[in-house]
Every structure is written in structure tokens, then in C-alpha cells.
Amino acid sequence: MTSQTTVADATPDLGPRKGLRGHPWLTLFSVAIGVMMVTLDGTIVAIANPAIQKDLGASLADVQWITNSYLLALAVALITAGKLGDRFGHRLTFLIGTTGFAVASGAIALSDSVSLVVAFRVVQGLCGALLMPAALGLLRAAFPPAKLNMAIGIWGMVIGASTAAGPILGGVLVEHVNWQSVFYVNVPVGVLALVVGVLILKDHRPEQTSSSFDVLGIVLLSAAMFCLVWALIKAPAWGWGDTRTLLYLAGAIVAFVLFTVWQAKVREPLLPLSLFRSLPLTAGTILMVLMAFAFIGGLFFVTFYLQNVHGMTPVNAGLHMLPLTGMMIVGSPTAGAVITKIGPRIPMVAGMLFAAAACFGMATLEPDSGSLAMSVWFGLFGLGLAPVVVGATEVIVGNAPMEHAGLAGGLQQAAMQVGGSLGTAALGAVMAARVDNLLPDRWAEAGLPKGTPEQMDQASDAVAVGMAPVPPKAPPELAQRITDVAHDTFVSGMGLAFTVGGCVGLLAAVCALFTKRGDNAEAGAGAAHV
């Protein structure tokens, strides 16, 4: 095709439909069930970790691996999984991912050791990587451009609703049943997604597929993603200047460079570099990284603020965050409708400005801030994020050729994972530096007894997550002074972290200016878009 391809030409060929198979809205319903299972699991497991630690006698490092193993597997495999969907069909990869995720969840619930839990969490991550890009590829193939934004908006609403439900449902299940029930709940959801998918989903795959597969590209990209995400995960514990952190970051850079050189030479690349000739697609990918940096990195501190500073239970903390997730639930389909009418650029710029304003607002929170103040900023954050998640997803997936829809979906998800990991690590470093700088002086000003360097380091670590390092059997007056200093210092660090997040949000708003809708994506990967 030439660059003169019309919007009508770019409309997916839905082909003849027998019965309900391939129906666009039923396709959306089907993939939404699978997506709900994965996103629900992303927040519900955090609530179960303390109970898992106690029941299985796990160490703190073991519990961290329960989360990190999943994130690593997901981040490393997303782009490759998207390519597999383009090669073998998104229906097949979606059904395999759904089945595997549900089976792995049941296996975790039956596990009697942390090592088994971690192993099956890796399987969950790999299956989630198959499922998520395939879901976007199926939506791209099922919906014409005029309705794709609305579909992605509803897709975003499902993500927001399941994210909001995770802490609440997880808290109820752990408190009234057991930690295993948090994983068992995925089994019936997975069965439903599998049955509906078999009946409804229509296979969309290229008529001509290459007989070769870029194995070296997979190895190089996987190594690069592993080194990068692993360095970001371990940097808060190791230190950003630690030799191990620098070696992993250097390894990531070398692997990415080698991957890029190889992709330019190989006949059938894993990630065609021609995709990035599309300025909107490139801008959308960068925007997704920056948005996730501010969003996921900022939320990391909100949970500590609510639970450790305000003393809320996980369920109560989840309820206090409903303004954020509620606005995402309401705002996502609304954003889809608006983007369909006027395009993604203006809604995304406005959304990132709202999100940046919310970050600056949350930087003003104090240890005794009330629910109303928190709700205003949380709600504004959710209102700003909704058009960005919907718009950036459409920009990335919509500006990719149809034969690379799954690859684009994997790129979108990988950008979000990397941005979230980078935001959590970078803002965590900002918090730690702020606490290390302020705590000694505030500790002395409060007349608190000076501890040994080791004790003060331990106190800084506790304060960095909002906990007051009160010694056992400390008198009430001393305990209160330590608590006041700890909470004031934590909130000061959180304020600086949110200020940095707000600045990143402003940068993302500038990036959004270079995006546009993807109606002409079928012009081909080799065409340069502006």
C-alpha cells in the first residue's frame, strides 16, 4: 500500500461471521474477562503476602521474590509474546495465556513452599505476557477505527475496576478465608474466559507468515529487559552507585545496542525498527513510559502513606483510593468517546496536565490530612490518567500495521512495565535521599537519643516506608515524639517524590503533542508518519 491509503481501506476486514464468533462487542467481553483476571491479580496478591510469609515461614527476601519474579517474567516476555500472537494468531495465544494463568494460580494455592510459589508466579508472568498483547491484538482486529477508541475505553474501565477491587477483595478473602483463596479465585474466572473465548473469539492472523523466527533477537531483547528491570528492582537495596547495579544497567545498554544492530540486519526481525518511523507510535510509547513512571511510582508511596502514617487496614486503604480508580472507571469509556470525536492529542495533553496537577497537589499532603483532601487529589489523578491510558494505547496499537498489532500491544505493555519499575525505583531513591538528609537533624531537634550509625540506618529504612522506629517498651511520650518525627520526615520525602512525578507528568504532556490517531496505520510499517 502507499501512503495514500484511505481510512476505509485501513478498516479491519472482519470477514464473514457465523453466529456470534468474531462479534466485536462480544470479543471485547471475552478479552475483558481475561484482562480482569490478570489486573485483579496484580493488586490482590500484595494483600496476601504477609499471610504467605507467616504461613510458609518465608523471609522478607522470599516475599519480595513473589512479586519480583512475576514482574520480571512479565516484562521480559511481553514483546516476544506479542510477536507470537502476530505469528500464530491472537486467539490461540490469548487462550493459552488464559488457561496457563488460571492453572498457575491454582498451583500456587496448592503450594506448600515459597520456592513453589515463586516458580508458579514466573509461569503466571509468562502467561500474562501472552494474554495482554493478544487482547489488544484481538480488539484491533475486531473493531473498525471509528469504534476502536470506545472499545479501548471500556478495556481501560475493566482494568480500573479490577485494580480497585483487588485490595478490597484480597483483604476480605485473607481475613475471612485464607491466602490460598486469593489465587483460587482466578480459577473460575479463567475457566469462564476460556469457555467464552473458545465460543466467541475469531482467529486473525496474516495470510503469509515467515518460516523463520528471530531467536537471537529474542535472546538479546530478553537479556536487555531482564538486566534493566532487575537493576531497577534491586537498586533501592543495593544502592544506585553499587557495582552490581551499574553492571546490570551496563549490561542492559549493551544488550539493547546489540539488539538494535541485529534488528537492522536480520531479514525477519523480532521488532521491526520501521515501526518507530511512525512519530505518533514512538511518542505514544515514550508517553506510556512517562505516565507509568508518575502513576505507578507515585502510588507506591500512597499505600505506605495510608497504611503506615494513617494506620489504615489494607481494605480501608483500598476504599480511600476509590476516587482514583473510580474516576478511571468512569473516565475511560468517556475518554474513548471523546478521542473518537476529536482525536487523542488534546485529551491526552489535558489528561497529563490534570495528572501533573494531582501530583503537585499530593505533594502538599500532611500526616494529618483528611479524607476530603486526599479524595480531591486522588480523583483528579484518576481523571487525568483515563484519557492517557486509552489514548496512548490507541496511538501505539492503532499506528502499527495490522500484522504487527500484537507486537504493538506487547510494546505498549512493556513500556508501562518499564515505566512503572523506573518510577518506583527512581522515586524510591528520591525518598531515601530525602529521608537520609532530613532525619538526623529532625531527630536531634526533637531531643531524641542518638543511636549508633547502624541504628540510624535502620531508622531511615523504616521511615522511608512511613513506619515509626519506636523501640519496644518505649514510654508513650517518647514513642509519640519518634512517631511525629518519622511521619513528618516521610511526608516531606513523599512530597518531593510527587513533585518529581509532577514534573515528569508535564514532560509527558509535551510528548502527547506529537501523537495522532491511528486511522492510517495500514499504510504499512515502512511509511513515515508525521
N, C-alpha and C positions, 0 to 999 in steps of 0.2 A: 504493500500500500504506500501511497505517497502522503505527504504532509497535508494534502487537501482532503483527507478523509472526513466525511461529514459525521455529525452526531448520530444520525440514523444508522450510518454504516458501523459506527462504534458500538451500537446496542447489541448486547449479547444475543446470540441465536439460541432461543430457549428450546427450539426443536419441537417435534410433536410430543404431546404429553398424553400418556394413557392414565386415566383416572386421576389420582392425587399425586402421583410421582412427579417430582420436579416443580410442584406449585410453589411460587416464590414465597408466599407468606407462611405456608406450611414448612418450607425449607428453613425459614427464619425460626419458626417454633422448634424445629428439630435441633438445629445447631445451638439454640439458646439453652436447651436442657444440658447439653454437654459443657458449654461455656460456664453455666451456672455452677456445675459440679466443681470445675477447676477453680473458679474465683472464690467460691464458698470455702474451699479447702485452704486457700491462701491465707484467710484470716482466722478460720476456726481452729487450726492446728496450734497457733500461738497460745490460745487459751488452754489447750490440753498439755502443753509442755511441762508445766510444774507437776501435774499429776503423773505424767510419764516418768519424770525424773524421780519422783518419790517411789512409785510402784516398781520400777525396774532397777532402782539403785544407781541411776546414771549420774555422771559428773556434769558440771556446767559445760565442759567442752563437748561431752556427748550430746547434750541438749542442743547446743549450737549446731552440731553436725546434722541434727534432724531437720533444721531449717536450711543450712548451707548446702547440704547435699542435693536437696530439691532445686534450689536456686541455680546451682552450678549446672546440673543436668539440663534444666530448662534453658538457661542462657546459651549453653554450648550447642544445643541441638536445634534451636528454633529455625535458623536459616536453612540448614540441611533438611529439616523436616518439611519446610515449605517447598523446597525443590523436589522432594519425594512426592509430594502431593501433585505438583505440576507434571511429574513424570508418570506416576501410576494412577492418578485420579484422586481428587479430594474426598470423594465419598469413601473410598477404601481406607485412606489414611485417617479420616475422621472416625470411622467405625472401629478401626484398630486402636486408635488413641483412646476412645471412649471405653472400650472393653478393657484395655490394659490398665487404665486409670482406676476403674472400678475394682478389678481383680487385685491390683496392688493395694488398694485401700482395705479390702477385706483381709489381705495377707498381713498388713500392718496390725490390724485389730487382733489377729491371732498370734502375733509375735510375742515371745517371752524374753527377748533380749534387745538391748539397744542396737546392737550390730545388725540384727534383722530389720528393725525399724528403719535404720539408715539405708540399708540396702534396698528396701522396697520403696523408700522415699525417692531414691535415684530412679527406680522404674516409673514412679509417678511423674517425675520431672520429664523423663523421656517421652512418656505417653501424652503428657500435657503439651509438649512441644509438637507432637504430631497433630493434636486436636485443634489447637488455637489457630495456626495459619490456615488449616483446612477449612475451618469455619468461615473465615473471611473469604477464602477462595470460592467456597460454595455460594456465599452471598453475592460475590461479584459476578459469578456465572448465572445466577438465578434472576437477578434484578437488572432491569434496564437502568441507565444512568439517571433518568428522571426520578426513580424511586430508591436508588441505592442509599442516598443520604438518610432517608427516613428509616430504612432497614438498619443501617449502622447506628442510628439514634436509638432504636429500640434495643439493639445489641448492647449499646452502652448503658441503657437503663437496666438491663438484666445484670450487667457487671456491677453497677452501683448498688442494686438491691441485694445481690448476693454478698457483696462486700460488707454492706451494713448489717446483714443478718448473721454473718459469721461470728462476731464476738458475742452476740446475744444468744444465738442458738448454741454455740460452743459452751458458754457459761452455764446454761440450763442443763445441757447434757452431762457435762463434767460434774456439776454439783448434784444432780439428782439421779444419774445413771452411773457412768464410768467413762474413763478417757477413751476406751475402745469404741464407744458409741459414736464418737466424733468421726471415726473412719468408717464404721459400719453404715452410716447414713449415706455414704456415697454409692453403696452397692445397689439399692433400689433405684436411685437416680440414674446410675449408669445403665441398668437394665432397661429402664424406660427410654433413655436416649438411644440405646442400641435398637430396640424394637421399632421405635418411631423412625429412626434413621434408615433401617432396612426397608421400611414400607414407603417412605416419603422421598428420601434423597435420590437425586438423579446424578449419574456419573458424568462429569465433564472433564475430558482430557484431550490433549492435542491429537489430531488425526495422524500426525507423523511424530514419532519420538526417536530420539537418538539411541543407538545401541550401546553407547559408551557412557561412562559416569565419571565425574571428576573426583576420583578417590584422593589424589594428592591435595586438591583444593579443600576437600572435607577435613583432611588431617590438619592442614595449615590453619584453616579458619577455626576449627575446634581448639587447637592449641592456643591460638591467639585469644579467643574468648575465655578459655579456661584461665590463662595467665592473668588476663585483665580483671576478670570478676574475682578470682581468688585473691589477687593483690588488694582489691577494694574491700573484700570481706575481712582480710587479716590485718590490714593497715592500722585500724584502731588499736589492736592488741600489740602488734609488732612495733608500730611507730612508722611514720612516713619516711623517715631517714634511715630506717633499718636496712641492712644489706639485703635481707630476704625480700622485703617489699620492692626495693629498687631492682633486684634481679628479675622478679616476676613481671614488673612493669616493662623492663627492658626486653624480656622475652616476648611479651605481648607486642611490642613495637616491631621487633624483628620478624615475628610470625606474620603480622599484618602486612609488612612491606613485602615479604616473600609471597604472601597470598596474592597481593595486588599485581606483582610482576607476573606470577603464574597465570592469573586470570586474563591478563592481556595477551598471553601467548597461546593458551590451550584452545583447541577448536570448539569444545563444548564446555564452557566454564560453569562452575557452580553458581557464581553470582556475576552475571554479565555486567561489565563496567559500563556498557552502553546505557544501562538503566539510569545511571547518575548524570547522563547528558540532559535528563529532564530536571530543569531547575526547580520546578514545584515539588517533585518527588524528593530531591535532595534536601530542599528547605523543610519539607514535611518531616523527614527523618530526623534532622537536627532539632526541629521544634519538639518532636516527641521526646528526644533525649533531655532537652532543657525542661520541658513540662514535668517529666517524671523526676528529674533532679529536685525541683522545688516541691512537688506534691509528695512523693514517697519519702524524700529526705526530711521534709517538714513534719509529716505525720509520725515519723519515728519518735519525735520529741513530744508530740501531743499525747501519746499514750502514757509516757512517763509523767507528764505534767498532770494528767487527770488521775492516774492511779497512785503515784508516789507523793505528789505535792498535795493534791486534794483528797487523797485517801479513798478514792472510789474503787468499788469492785469492778472486775472486767465487764460485767453486764451493765452496770451503771455507766461506766465509761463509754461503752458502745452506744447506750441511749443518748448520752450527751453529744455524740458525734453524728446523730441522726440529721441535724440541719445540713451537714456537709453532704452526706450520702443521699439525703432526701432531695436536695437541690440537684444532685446529679441524676437521680431517678426521674424527676420531673423535667429537668432541663435537657436531657439527652434527646428524647424524641422531638421536643420543641426545637432544639438546635438543628436536628435533621431537617425539619420542615423549613426553617429559615434559610439554611445553607442551600437547600434545593432551589429556593426562590432567588437568592441574591449571590450565591457562591460562598466559598469558605473563608475568603480573605478577611472581610470585615468582622464576621462573628468571631473568628479566631483571634484577631488583634484585640477586639473588645474583651474576649474571654481571658486572655493572658493579662490584660491590664487589670481586670477585676481580681484575678488570682494574685497578681503582684500587690495590689492594694490590700488584699486579705492577709498576705504575708507580713506586710508592714504593720497592719492592724494587730496581728497576733504577736508581733514583736513588742507591743505595749502591754500585754497581759502581765498581771502581777500575781503573787502567790494567793492573794485573797480575791481575785477577780471572780465576779458572779457568773451564773449560768447565762444571763442575758448577753453580757459582753462576749462570752465565748461563742454563743449561738450566732450572733451577728457576723462575726468573722468567719466561723465555720460555714455558715450559709453562703456568704459571699464567695468563699473559696470554691464550694461546690458549683455555684452558679457560673463561675469563670471557667472551671475545668470542663464542664459539659460540652460546650461548643468546640473546645480544643481537642478533646478525645475523639469526638465524632468527625470533626473537620480534618484533623491530621490523618486519621485512619483512611478517610475517603481520598485524601490527596495522595497518600502513598500507594494504596491499592488501586485507586482509580486512574492514576497516571502511569501505571505499569501495563504493558501489553497483557491481553487475556491469558496468553500461555505462561506468563510469569506471575499470575495472581497469587498463587500460594507462596511463592518466593517473596513477593511484596508483603504478604501477611506475616511471614516469618521475620522479615526485616523490621516491620512495624513493632512486633512483639519484642524482638531483640533490642531495638532502640529503647523501648520502655524499661526492659530489664537492666540494661547497662546504665541508663539514666538514673533509675532508682537506686542501684548499687552505688553509683558515683555520688549521688546526692546524700545517701545515708553515710557513706564514708567521709566525704568532704565536710558536710555539716557537722558530723560527729567530731572531726578534727578541730573544727572551729569551736565547738562546745568545749572540748577537752582543753584547748589552749586558753580559752576564756576563764574556765574554772581554775586551772593551774595558776593563772595570773592574778585572779581576784581573791581566791580562798585564803592564802596565808595572811594577807593584810586584814581581811574581814574577820578572820579567826582571832587575830591579835586584838583588833579593835573591840571585839565583844568580850575580851578578857578571858578567853578560853585557854585552858592549859595547853602549852605547846607540846606536841608529840614528837616522836623520832621521825626522821625523814621517811622511813618505811611506813609509819603510821599515817603520816600526812599524805603520802601517795595513795594509800588505801582509802583515806577520807576523800581525796579528789576523785577517785574512781567511783565511789558511792554517790557523791554529789553530782557527778556528770550524768547520772540517770535519775536525779531527783530524790535520792534517798538520803536521810539524815544519819550520819555515822555516830549514833548515840551508843556509848558503851553500856554493857549490861549493868543493871543496878545503879544507874546514874540517878542522882537526885532530880526531882521534877523540874526545878528551876534551871539546872544545868542542861537537862535534856531539851528544854524549850529554847534555850539560847542556841544550842547546837542546831536544832531544827530550823530556827529562824535564819541563821547564817547559811545553812545548807540550801534552803528553799530560795532565799534571795539570790544566792550565787547561781543556782541552777537557772532561775528565771532570767537572770542577766545573760547567761550563756545562750539560753533559748532565744532571747530577743535578738542577739547578734546573729544567730544561725538563721532566724526567719528574715532578718534584714538582708543577709546574703541571698537567701531564697527569693526575696522580692526583687533584688537586682537581676538575678537570673531570669525571673519572670518578665522583666522589662526587656531583656535581651531576646527572649522568646517572642515577645510581641513584635519586635523589629523583624525577626526571622519570618513571622507569619505574613509579613507584607509581600513576600516573594512566592506565595502559594497561589494556586488557582485550581478550579475544579478539573476533574479528570475525564471530561466527556470525550476528548480526542485521543485517549490513551492507545486506541487500536492503530494509531498511525505507525506504531512499531517502535521497538526499542532503539533502533538506530537513528530515529529522528530527534533532532534537538528541539526541545520545547522551551518557551520563554514565558 
